[in-house]
Amino acid sequence: RLGNAAGELEVDRVLATAYAQVFGDAAVLVRANVGAAEDADAAVSNAEEMLREGMISVRGFISMLCRSETFRRMVYLENSPHSFIDTMCRRLLGRAPLNQEEVARHLLILSEEGFEAEVDSYIESQEYIDAFGEDTVPFTKFPSYLDDDVESTWLAGASEFLSHIRTTSILQSSSSNSKCVTSLGS
C-alpha cells in the first residue's frame, strides 16, 4: 500500500507508471477513459479509487488492471497466446520468457484454467513478489534477473563483442590509410 503518507503527486506518479507498464502504448487512452466515458471499465475506475484510498497495494492495483475487461480486450484478445505470454512476462516480471518450457507452462495454464488464472500465475508468483513486492510497479530488469554465472558470461560476451568491433574498426581505418599512402608513393 502506498500508505497514508503518500501524497497525491506520488499516487499520480504510481498510477501513470502502472498504466504505462500494464497497457503499454495504449495507457494514455485507458487513463483518459477512466470514469469519463459511458463504456469506461468500472473495474479500472474502482481499482484506481481503491489505490488512492489506500485500500489496496500497488500489486493489488496491477492485478485489478490485468483482470479488467479493458486489459482483456486490448491485450489478451488482440494477441496470439504466445504473444500474450511474452507480453505478460515482459510487463509483469520485467523480462522475456526464459525458455520454451516456461511458455509451454503458461500455455497450459491459459488453456486449462483460463485468463484470470494466467494473470494470477505472474502476479502471485514468488518471482514477482521477490522482485517487486507489494508497492513497486513492475519494470524491466534485464540483465539483473540472470544469476551471477549467466550474467558474468553475458557481460564477458558483450565485452568481447565490443572489443571485436573496435579491433575491426581500427583495422579498417588503418587499411584505408595505408591505401592512401601506397597510392601517394606510386
DRENPA-3360 file (N, C-alpha, C; in nm, 2 decimals, always signed):
BEGIN
1 = RLGNAAGE = +0.08/-0.12/+0.00/+0.00/+0.00/+0.00/+0.09/+0.12/+0.00 ~ +0.04/+0.22/-0.06/+0.12/+0.35/-0.06/+0.11/+0.41/+0.08 ~ +0.02/+0.38/+0.15/+0.01/+0.43/+0.29/-0.05/+0.57/+0.30 ~ -0.07/+0.61/+0.42/-0.13/+0.74/+0.44/-0.03/+0.86/+0.41 ~ +0.10/+0.83/+0.42/+0.20/+0.93/+0.40/+0.21/+0.96/+0.25 ~ +0.16/+0.88/+0.16/+0.17/+0.91/+0.02/+0.09/+1.03/-0.02 ~ +0.15/+1.12/-0.09/+0.08/+1.24/-0.13/+0.01/+1.22/-0.27 ~ -0.07/+1.31/-0.30/-0.14/+1.30/-0.43/-0.05/+1.29/-0.55;
9 = LEVDRVLA = +0.06/+1.36/-0.55/+0.16/+1.36/-0.66/+0.22/+1.22/-0.67 ~ +0.26/+1.16/-0.55/+0.32/+1.03/-0.56/+0.22/+0.92/-0.61 ~ +0.09/+0.93/-0.56/-0.01/+0.84/-0.61/-0.03/+0.86/-0.76 ~ -0.03/+0.98/-0.81/-0.05/+1.01/-0.95/+0.07/+0.95/-1.03 ~ +0.19/+0.96/-0.98/+0.31/+0.91/-1.04/+0.30/+0.75/-1.05 ~ +0.26/+0.69/-0.94/+0.25/+0.55/-0.94/+0.14/+0.50/-1.04 ~ +0.03/+0.57/-1.04/-0.08/+0.54/-1.14/-0.03/+0.55/-1.28 ~ +0.03/+0.66/-1.31/+0.08/+0.67/-1.45/+0.18/+0.57/-1.49;
17 = TAYAQVFG = +0.27/+0.53/-1.40/+0.37/+0.43/-1.42/+0.30/+0.29/-1.44 ~ +0.20/+0.26/-1.35/+0.13/+0.13/-1.36/+0.05/+0.12/-1.49 ~ -0.02/+0.23/-1.53/-0.09/+0.22/-1.65/+0.00/+0.20/-1.77 ~ +0.12/+0.27/-1.77/+0.21/+0.25/-1.88/+0.27/+0.11/-1.89 ~ +0.30/+0.06/-1.77/+0.36/-0.08/-1.76/+0.26/-0.18/-1.81 ~ +0.14/-0.17/-1.76/+0.03/-0.27/-1.79/-0.02/-0.26/-1.93 ~ -0.05/-0.14/-1.97/-0.12/-0.12/-2.10/-0.02/-0.08/-2.22 ~ +0.10/-0.05/-2.18/+0.20/-0.01/-2.29/+0.15/+0.12/-2.35;
25 = DAAVLVRA = +0.16/+0.12/-2.49/+0.13/+0.24/-2.56/-0.01/+0.29/-2.55 ~ -0.10/+0.20/-2.51/-0.24/+0.24/-2.50/-0.28/+0.30/-2.37 ~ -0.18/+0.32/-2.28/-0.20/+0.37/-2.14/-0.27/+0.50/-2.14 ~ -0.23/+0.59/-2.24/-0.29/+0.72/-2.24/-0.44/+0.71/-2.27 ~ -0.48/+0.63/-2.36/-0.62/+0.61/-2.40/-0.70/+0.56/-2.28 ~ -0.64/+0.46/-2.21/-0.71/+0.40/-2.10/-0.73/+0.50/-1.99 ~ -0.62/+0.57/-1.95/-0.64/+0.67/-1.85/-0.74/+0.78/-1.88 ~ -0.74/+0.82/-2.01/-0.83/+0.93/-2.05/-0.98/+0.88/-2.03;
33 = NVGAAEDA = -1.00/+0.75/-2.05/-1.14/+0.70/-2.04/-1.18/+0.66/-1.90 ~ -1.09/+0.66/-1.80/-1.13/+0.62/-1.66/-1.23/+0.72/-1.61 ~ -1.35/+0.66/-1.59/-1.46/+0.74/-1.53/-1.52/+0.85/-1.63 ~ -1.47/+0.86/-1.75/-1.51/+0.97/-1.84/-1.62/+0.92/-1.94 ~ -1.60/+0.80/-1.99/-1.69/+0.75/-2.10/-1.79/+0.66/-2.04 ~ -1.90/+0.65/-2.11/-2.01/+0.56/-2.06/-1.96/+0.42/-2.06 ~ -1.88/+0.38/-2.16/-1.83/+0.24/-2.17/-1.70/+0.22/-2.09 ~ -1.66/+0.32/-2.01/-1.54/+0.30/-1.93/-1.55/+0.18/-1.84;
41 = DAAVSNAE = -1.44/+0.11/-1.82/-1.44/-0.01/-1.75/-1.45/+0.02/-1.60 ~ -1.55/-0.02/-1.53/-1.58/+0.01/-1.39/-1.47/-0.05/-1.30 ~ -1.42/-0.17/-1.34/-1.31/-0.23/-1.26/-1.18/-0.14/-1.26 ~ -1.15/-0.08/-1.37/-1.03/+0.01/-1.38/-1.06/+0.13/-1.29 ~ -1.17/+0.19/-1.30/-1.21/+0.31/-1.22/-1.20/+0.27/-1.07 ~ -1.26/+0.16/-1.03/-1.27/+0.11/-0.89/-1.13/+0.09/-0.84 ~ -1.04/+0.02/-0.92/-0.91/-0.01/-0.88/-0.83/+0.12/-0.85 ~ -0.85/+0.22/-0.94/-0.78/+0.35/-0.92/-0.82/+0.41/-0.79;
49 = EMLREGMI = -0.95/+0.41/-0.77/-1.00/+0.47/-0.64/-0.96/+0.40/-0.52 ~ -0.95/+0.27/-0.53/-0.91/+0.18/-0.41/-0.76/+0.21/-0.38 ~ -0.68/+0.23/-0.48/-0.54/+0.26/-0.46/-0.52/+0.40/-0.40 ~ -0.60/+0.49/-0.45/-0.59/+0.63/-0.40/-0.63/+0.63/-0.25 ~ -0.73/+0.55/-0.21/-0.77/+0.55/-0.07/-0.69/+0.46/+0.02 ~ -0.59/+0.39/-0.04/-0.50/+0.31/+0.04/-0.56/+0.17/+0.08 ~ -0.67/+0.13/+0.00/-0.74/+0.01/+0.03/-0.67/-0.11/-0.03 ~ -0.59/-0.09/-0.13/-0.51/-0.20/-0.20/-0.37/-0.16/-0.22;
57 = SVRGFISM = -0.28/-0.25/-0.24/-0.14/-0.23/-0.26/-0.12/-0.20/-0.41 ~ +0.00/-0.16/-0.45/+0.03/-0.15/-0.59/+0.01/-0.28/-0.66 ~ +0.06/-0.39/-0.60/+0.04/-0.52/-0.66/-0.11/-0.55/-0.68 ~ -0.19/-0.52/-0.58/-0.34/-0.54/-0.60/-0.39/-0.46/-0.71 ~ -0.34/-0.33/-0.73/-0.38/-0.25/-0.84/-0.34/-0.31/-0.97 ~ -0.22/-0.35/-0.98/-0.17/-0.42/-1.11/-0.26/-0.54/-1.14 ~ -0.29/-0.62/-1.04/-0.38/-0.73/-1.06/-0.52/-0.69/-1.11 ~ -0.57/-0.59/-1.05/-0.71/-0.55/-1.10/-0.70/-0.49/-1.24;
65 = LCRSETFR = -0.60/-0.42/-1.27/-0.58/-0.37/-1.41/-0.58/-0.49/-1.51 ~ -0.50/-0.59/-1.47/-0.48/-0.70/-1.56/-0.60/-0.79/-1.57 ~ -0.69/-0.79/-1.47/-0.81/-0.87/-1.48/-0.93/-0.79/-1.54 ~ -0.90/-0.66/-1.57/-1.01/-0.58/-1.62/-1.05/-0.62/-1.76 ~ -1.18/-0.58/-1.80/-1.23/-0.61/-1.93/-1.15/-0.53/-2.03 ~ -1.10/-0.41/-2.00/-1.02/-0.33/-2.09/-0.89/-0.40/-2.12 ~ -0.82/-0.46/-2.02/-0.70/-0.53/-2.05/-0.73/-0.66/-2.13 ~ -0.83/-0.73/-2.09/-0.87/-0.85/-2.17/-0.89/-0.81/-2.32;
73 = RMVYLENS = -0.96/-0.71/-2.34/-1.00/-0.67/-2.48/-0.87/-0.61/-2.55 ~ -0.79/-0.53/-2.49/-0.68/-0.46/-2.56/-0.55/-0.54/-2.57 ~ -0.53/-0.63/-2.47/-0.41/-0.71/-2.47/-0.43/-0.86/-2.50 ~ -0.52/-0.92/-2.42/-0.54/-1.07/-2.44/-0.60/-1.10/-2.57 ~ -0.72/-1.04/-2.60/-0.79/-1.08/-2.72/-0.72/-1.03/-2.85 ~ -0.63/-0.94/-2.84/-0.56/-0.88/-2.96/-0.43/-0.95/-2.99 ~ -0.40/-1.05/-2.91/-0.27/-1.12/-2.94/-0.29/-1.27/-2.94 ~ -0.19/-1.34/-3.01/-0.19/-1.48/-3.00/-0.16/-1.52/-2.86;
81 = PHSFIDTM = -0.18/-1.65/-2.82/-0.15/-1.69/-2.69/+0.00/-1.68/-2.66 ~ +0.09/-1.71/-2.76/+0.23/-1.70/-2.74/+0.27/-1.55/-2.72 ~ +0.22/-1.46/-2.80/+0.25/-1.32/-2.79/+0.19/-1.26/-2.65 ~ +0.08/-1.31/-2.61/+0.02/-1.27/-2.48/+0.11/-1.31/-2.37 ~ +0.16/-1.43/-2.37/+0.25/-1.48/-2.27/+0.38/-1.40/-2.27 ~ +0.44/-1.37/-2.38/+0.56/-1.29/-2.39/+0.53/-1.15/-2.33 ~ +0.42/-1.09/-2.37/+0.38/-0.96/-2.31/+0.36/-0.96/-2.16 ~ +0.30/-1.06/-2.11/+0.28/-1.08/-1.97/+0.42/-1.09/-1.89;
89 = CRRLLGRA = +0.51/-1.17/-1.94/+0.64/-1.19/-1.88/+0.71/-1.05/-1.88 ~ +0.71/-0.98/-1.99/+0.78/-0.85/-2.00/+0.71/-0.75/-1.91 ~ +0.58/-0.74/-1.91/+0.51/-0.63/-1.83/+0.50/-0.66/-1.68 ~ +0.49/-0.79/-1.65/+0.47/-0.82/-1.51/+0.59/-0.88/-1.44 ~ +0.68/-0.94/-1.51/+0.80/-0.99/-1.45/+0.92/-0.92/-1.49 ~ +0.91/-0.82/-1.58/+1.02/-0.74/-1.62/+1.12/-0.81/-1.71 ~ +1.08/-0.91/-1.78/+1.18/-0.99/-1.86/+1.10/-1.07/-1.96 ~ +1.17/-1.11/-2.06/+1.12/-1.20/-2.16/+1.10/-1.34/-2.11;
97 = PLNQEEVA = +1.02/-1.43/-2.17/+1.02/-1.57/-2.12/+1.16/-1.63/-2.12 ~ +1.19/-1.71/-2.02/+1.32/-1.76/-2.01/+1.35/-1.87/-2.12 ~ +1.25/-1.95/-2.15/+1.27/-2.06/-2.25/+1.13/-2.11/-2.29 ~ +1.13/-2.21/-2.38/+1.01/-2.26/-2.43/+0.93/-2.34/-2.33 ~ +1.00/-2.39/-2.23/+0.94/-2.47/-2.12/+0.85/-2.37/-2.04 ~ +0.90/-2.25/-2.01/+0.81/-2.15/-1.94/+0.69/-2.11/-2.03 ~ +0.71/-2.09/-2.15/+0.60/-2.06/-2.24/+0.50/-2.17/-2.24 ~ +0.54/-2.30/-2.25/+0.45/-2.41/-2.25/+0.38/-2.42/-2.12;
105 = RHLLILSE = +0.44/-2.39/-2.01/+0.37/-2.40/-1.88/+0.26/-2.29/-1.88 ~ +0.29/-2.17/-1.93/+0.19/-2.07/-1.93/+0.07/-2.10/-2.03 ~ +0.11/-2.16/-2.14/+0.00/-2.20/-2.24/-0.09/-2.30/-2.17 ~ -0.04/-2.39/-2.09/-0.12/-2.49/-2.03/-0.21/-2.43/-1.93 ~ -0.16/-2.33/-1.85/-0.24/-2.26/-1.75/-0.36/-2.19/-1.83 ~ -0.32/-2.12/-1.93/-0.42/-2.04/-2.01/-0.52/-2.13/-2.07 ~ -0.49/-2.24/-2.13/-0.59/-2.33/-2.19/-0.67/-2.41/-2.09 ~ -0.61/-2.45/-1.98/-0.68/-2.53/-1.89/-0.76/-2.46/-1.78;
113 = EGFEAEVD = -0.70/-2.34/-1.73/-0.75/-2.27/-1.62/-0.81/-2.13/-1.66 ~ -0.77/-2.08/-1.77/-0.83/-1.96/-1.82/-0.74/-1.83/-1.80 ~ -0.80/-1.72/-1.84/-0.73/-1.59/-1.84/-0.69/-1.55/-1.70 ~ -0.79/-1.55/-1.61/-0.76/-1.50/-1.47/-0.65/-1.58/-1.40 ~ -0.65/-1.71/-1.42/-0.55/-1.79/-1.36/-0.41/-1.76/-1.42 ~ -0.41/-1.73/-1.55/-0.29/-1.69/-1.62/-0.24/-1.56/-1.56 ~ -0.32/-1.47/-1.54/-0.28/-1.34/-1.48/-0.23/-1.37/-1.34 ~ -0.30/-1.45/-1.26/-0.25/-1.48/-1.12/-0.12/-1.55/-1.12;
121 = SYIESQEY = -0.09/-1.63/-1.23/+0.04/-1.71/-1.23/+0.16/-1.61/-1.23 ~ +0.14/-1.49/-1.27/+0.25/-1.40/-1.27/+0.25/-1.32/-1.14 ~ +0.14/-1.26/-1.11/+0.13/-1.16/-1.00/+0.14/-1.23/-0.87 ~ +0.10/-1.36/-0.86/+0.11/-1.43/-0.73/+0.24/-1.51/-0.73 ~ +0.32/-1.50/-0.83/+0.45/-1.58/-0.83/+0.55/-1.53/-0.73 ~ +0.63/-1.62/-0.68/+0.74/-1.58/-0.59/+0.84/-1.48/-0.66 ~ +0.86/-1.50/-0.79/+0.95/-1.41/-0.87/+0.90/-1.27/-0.86 ~ +0.76/-1.25/-0.89/+0.71/-1.12/-0.88/+0.72/-1.06/-0.74;
129 = IDAFGEDT = +0.69/-1.14/-0.64/+0.69/-1.09/-0.50/+0.83/-1.05/-0.46 ~ +0.93/-1.14/-0.50/+1.07/-1.11/-0.47/+1.12/-0.98/-0.54 ~ +1.08/-0.97/-0.66/+1.13/-0.86/-0.74/+1.06/-0.72/-0.71 ~ +0.93/-0.73/-0.69/+0.86/-0.60/-0.68/+0.78/-0.58/-0.55 ~ +0.75/-0.69/-0.48/+0.68/-0.68/-0.35/+0.54/-0.63/-0.37 ~ +0.49/-0.56/-0.27/+0.36/-0.50/-0.27/+0.35/-0.36/-0.33 ~ +0.46/-0.29/-0.33/+0.45/-0.14/-0.35/+0.53/-0.09/-0.47 ~ +0.58/-0.18/-0.55/+0.66/-0.14/-0.67/+0.59/-0.18/-0.80;
137 = VPFTKFPS = +0.58/-0.09/-0.89/+0.53/-0.12/-1.02/+0.63/-0.20/-1.09 ~ +0.60/-0.31/-1.16/+0.70/-0.39/-1.23/+0.77/-0.30/-1.33 ~ +0.90/-0.34/-1.35/+0.98/-0.27/-1.45/+1.08/-0.37/-1.51 ~ +1.14/-0.33/-1.63/+1.23/-0.42/-1.70/+1.36/-0.44/-1.62 ~ +1.39/-0.56/-1.59/+1.51/-0.59/-1.51/+1.63/-0.64/-1.58 ~ +1.62/-0.66/-1.71/+1.73/-0.72/-1.79/+1.86/-0.64/-1.77 ~ +1.98/-0.70/-1.75/+2.00/-0.84/-1.73/+2.01/-0.89/-1.58 ~ +1.96/-0.80/-1.49/+1.98/-0.83/-1.35/+1.91/-0.95/-1.30;
145 = YLDDDVES = +1.81/-1.00/-1.37/+1.74/-1.12/-1.32/+1.82/-1.25/-1.35 ~ +1.93/-1.24/-1.42/+2.02/-1.35/-1.45/+2.10/-1.39/-1.33 ~ +2.13/-1.51/-1.31/+2.21/-1.55/-1.20/+2.36/-1.50/-1.23 ~ +2.44/-1.51/-1.13/+2.58/-1.45/-1.14/+2.66/-1.51/-1.26 ~ +2.65/-1.65/-1.27/+2.73/-1.71/-1.38/+2.68/-1.67/-1.51 ~ +2.55/-1.67/-1.53/+2.50/-1.63/-1.66/+2.52/-1.48/-1.69 ~ +2.51/-1.40/-1.59/+2.53/-1.25/-1.60/+2.68/-1.23/-1.64 ~ +2.77/-1.29/-1.57/+2.91/-1.27/-1.60/+2.95/-1.32/-1.74;
153 = TWLAGASE = +2.89/-1.43/-1.78/+2.91/-1.48/-1.92/+2.85/-1.39/-2.02 ~ +2.73/-1.33/-1.99/+2.67/-1.23/-2.08/+2.76/-1.11/-2.09 ~ +2.81/-1.06/-1.98/+2.89/-0.94/-1.98/+3.03/-0.97/-2.05 ~ +3.08/-1.09/-2.03/+3.21/-1.12/-2.10/+3.19/-1.13/-2.25 ~ +3.08/-1.19/-2.29/+3.04/-1.19/-2.43/+3.02/-1.06/-2.49 ~ +2.96/-0.97/-2.42/+2.93/-0.83/-2.47/+3.07/-0.76/-2.48 ~ +3.15/-0.78/-2.38/+3.28/-0.71/-2.38/+3.37/-0.76/-2.50 ~ +3.36/-0.89/-2.52/+3.44/-0.95/-2.63/+3.38/-0.90/-2.77;
161 = FLSHIRTT = +3.25/-0.89/-2.78/+3.19/-0.84/-2.90/+3.23/-0.69/-2.93 ~ +3.23/-0.61/-2.82/+3.27/-0.47/-2.84/+3.41/-0.45/-2.87 ~ +3.50/-0.54/-2.81/+3.64/-0.54/-2.84/+3.66/-0.58/-2.99 ~ +3.58/-0.67/-3.04/+3.59/-0.72/-3.18/+3.55/-0.60/-3.27 ~ +3.45/-0.53/-3.24/+3.40/-0.41/-3.32/+3.51/-0.31/-3.32 ~ +3.57/-0.28/-3.21/+3.68/-0.18/-3.20/+3.80/-0.22/-3.29 ~ +3.84/-0.35/-3.27/+3.95/-0.40/-3.35/+3.93/-0.39/-3.50 ~ +3.81/-0.44/-3.54/+3.77/-0.44/-3.68/+3.77/-0.29/-3.73;
169 = SILQSSSS = +3.72/-0.20/-3.65/+3.71/-0.06/-3.69/+3.86/-0.01/-3.71 ~ +3.95/-0.04/-3.62/+4.08/+0.01/-3.63/+4.15/-0.05/-3.75 ~ +4.13/-0.18/-3.77/+4.20/-0.24/-3.89/+4.14/-0.18/-4.02 ~ +4.01/-0.16/-4.03/+3.96/-0.10/-4.15/+4.01/+0.05/-4.17 ~ +4.02/+0.12/-4.06/+4.08/+0.25/-4.06/+4.22/+0.25/-4.11 ~ +4.30/+0.17/-4.05/+4.44/+0.16/-4.09/+4.46/+0.11/-4.23 ~ +4.37/+0.02/-4.27/+4.38/-0.03/-4.41/+4.35/+0.08/-4.51 ~ +4.25/+0.16/-4.48/+4.22/+0.28/-4.56/+4.34/+0.37/-4.57;
177 = NSKCVTSL = +4.40/+0.40/-4.46/+4.51/+0.49/-4.45/+4.63/+0.44/-4.53 ~ +4.66/+0.31/-4.52/+4.77/+0.25/-4.60/+4.75/+0.26/-4.75 ~ +4.62/+0.24/-4.79/+4.59/+0.25/-4.94/+4.62/+0.40/-4.98 ~ +4.59/+0.49/-4.90/+4.62/+0.63/-4.94/+4.77/+0.65/-4.95 ~ +4.84/+0.60/-4.85/+4.99/+0.62/-4.85/+5.05/+0.55/-4.97 ~ +5.00/+0.43/-5.00/+5.05/+0.35/-5.11/+5.03/+0.43/-5.24 ~ +4.91/+0.48/-5.26/+4.88/+0.55/-5.39/+4.96/+0.68/-5.40 ~ +4.99/+0.74/-5.29/+5.07/+0.86/-5.29/+5.21/+0.83/-5.33;
185 = GS = +5.26/+0.71/-5.28/+5.40/+0.67/-5.31/+5.42/+0.62/-5.45 ~ +5.32/+0.58/-5.52/+5.33/+0.52/-5.66/+5.36/+0.63/-5.76;
% end
